[in-house]
Amino acid sequence: MFRIVKKRELAENICLMNVEAPRVARSARPGQFVIVRVDDRGERIPLTVCDYNREEGWVTIVTQVVGRSTRKICALNEGDGFADFVGPLGKPSEFVYENIDELRSKRILFIAGGVGTAPVYPQVKWLKEQGAHADVIIGAKNKSLLILTDEMRQAAENLYIATDDGSEGFKGLVTDCMRELIDRQGKKYDVVVAIGPMIMMKFVAKTTLEYGIKTIVSLNSLMVDGTGMCGACRVSVGGKTYFTCVDGPEFDAHQVDFDEAMRRQGMYKTIESRIEKMEREKAEGHSCRIGLDK
Amino acid sequence: MANKIPRVPVREQEPRVRATNFEEVCYGYDEAEAVLEATRCLNCKKPRCVEQCPVSVKIPQFIQAVAGRRFDEAARIIAQDSLLPSVCGRVCPQETQCEGACILGMKGEPVAIGKLERFVGDWGRENGIRPAAVPEKNGIKVAVIGSGPAGLACAADLAKMGYTVKIFEALHKAGGVLEYGIPEFRLPKSRVVAAEVENVKRLGVEIETDVVVGRTVTVDQLMDEEGYAAVFIGSGAGLPRFMNIPGENLNGVVSANEFLTRANLMKAFDGEYDTPIYVGKRVAVVGGGNVAMDAVRTAARLGAEATIVYRRSEKELPARVEEVHHAKEEGIEFRMLTNPVEVLGDENGWVRGLRCIRMELGEPDASGRRSPVEVKGSEFDIECDVVIMALGTSPNPLISSSTAGLETNRRGCLVADERTGATTRPGIFAGGDAVTGAATVILAMGAGRQAAGAIDAYIREKNGMETSESSR
């Protein structure tokens, strides 16, 4: 069992957990992910590594409730544990391998959407530790869904917040906020890294293409094993098929076929929602008369 | 005359019934049937069957024990060479190995060696026959990567020689392809696979799951930091192949690996598990190997109308005859000499069909099989909402790319000596699908055993010890 040593609610339905996993903690680097399983009957769920402590042997993950399995995860408490916690998987962020001096001279903008803020944080923190600088835009629907803003303020050179309803910071989408920074405030960026919902990454890519800024996205494709065995995470990049789990999760945003990626992400949605509905109805004492629950 | 007795038929679940459940297809022999079949064995002086067995099970000896109703003795005889008799009795291609060489098979039917092995394995398990006591540990650590057939066989032999063996498994459950690949109706998981894995553990072998070697820890870290004197890589075949035809990334196109992993390892057929699986109404499985048969029969059991699409003719199907026969009995449709050229999608990006072209057989290719050639202008569509690609796999580069000095061949397979499994790095050995590409359970076990002997010799030589007598 992989024990949860710390749990913190970051927002409604978003929780942060430090999980005891010494082997993963020792090898993890920014940009990688883990696969967790709550119990013996649970699915294998990929989650991005949000932080790690090699000495104390724990890894931080942040989970947002989106379905049955993520609800099970967020229902766990300190002292509970995961049946499985395997990783680190995927390739580390490209900049981990870059020349430090070059990295320091680069102007990097991170764009984090919703729960995507969590995987952005270790990257920004890592850069700061290397003496490099990064600006960060965090976007969310409203103020209550913003997470890790205090931590990010510590790590980022400049932090900008954008909310759809203007309840905090810039009112509008992250892409509008980026345009504002570049067009009005005269900011210049060499690289943009966007992590968040697929639709946000798609529009960030579209916008940065206009500006000719190199852009990297971290994809959260469906996966089973996470080691290249199943191919569920196939993604088209530059017209070629890649596996997110072993070739990614980070890719050149301007080459990714986002429409296909979004469609593939929804492959099991109808099945899952049907199961959820059946479970709910079962709990309410309704048994299916046409045998769908069989 | 013993060989006048016809081969004892094996009882099977009624095809129409079993096509809707995941219970085992074949019931196996009971005691009386096994004893009768065992009496057919001629007990040859020079047993050709043993030569054809990759792990050299002492076949005539164990069969004689069965004929004499000494089942516990039979179990112990097999255990000297294999700790997975219930697995091998079920999934080995006996027709091309032991049974293929049986003298009786020249004029009539060979002894049902596989069914007898299965009987002995099952009897031993059900009657609490445990592997023999292991010798005192010699204190030397060996790491085994992968808990599939190659890794289990290698680990078991090393443990019997006194080594402290730990298996590192990437998935959450031990067994490798026995768990994620082969379906429940051919190889029951908790009753057979888990039980035989347990027997390997009884030899003192430790299994650590959730460790992806090459990511979680490297081979060099295992040797330099964790003190393993040698490493055996039995990491399996890995990455699924696709056809690179248009529409292959539509929703509803999956690899056989994904489909079977969801069904087998993740138990998607069991409502108690959270795993989703999509089978739709009509499933087309592309390919003709054992994996294709497993996928198509699983799809049928999950309620789909299921079809095999294969580019050569039935004669060239690489799957075992028994699997093809079972699939046909279960109502699987076979479309031979048919090759997909495009997966067709609907307006939402879901599969609605498979465009195929008819093939005819041309000249024999390098494999000796007549190679299929397209019949121009013969395209036609097969209606389906799921396409499963069962086209084989290529090796996973995770370990080779993270271990300096470990060479791979043109196909990405690890380069290893055929007899010893020695790779291009001293102290690192490999075997099974990671070396050969997709093959069989028993060949992987054979490679694991050979490597165990070679690892023992390597360590003894390095430590200036005498060569082991018990290494084989």
Interface residues (C-beta under 8 A of the other chain):
Chain A: R23 V24 R26 S27 R37 R41 G42 E43 R44 R68 S69 K72 A83 D84 F85 V86 G87 P88 L89 V224 D225 G226 T227 G228 M229 C230 G231 A232 R234 S236 T241 F243 V246 E260 R263 R264 G266 M267 Y268 I271 E272 I275
Chain B: A170 L171 H172 Y180 T209 D210 V211 V212 R215 T216 V217 G238 L239 P240 F242 N244 E248 N249 N251 G252 V254 S255 N257 E258 T261 R262 M266 K267 E272 Y273 D274 T275 P276 I277 Y278 N348 G349 N396 P397 L398
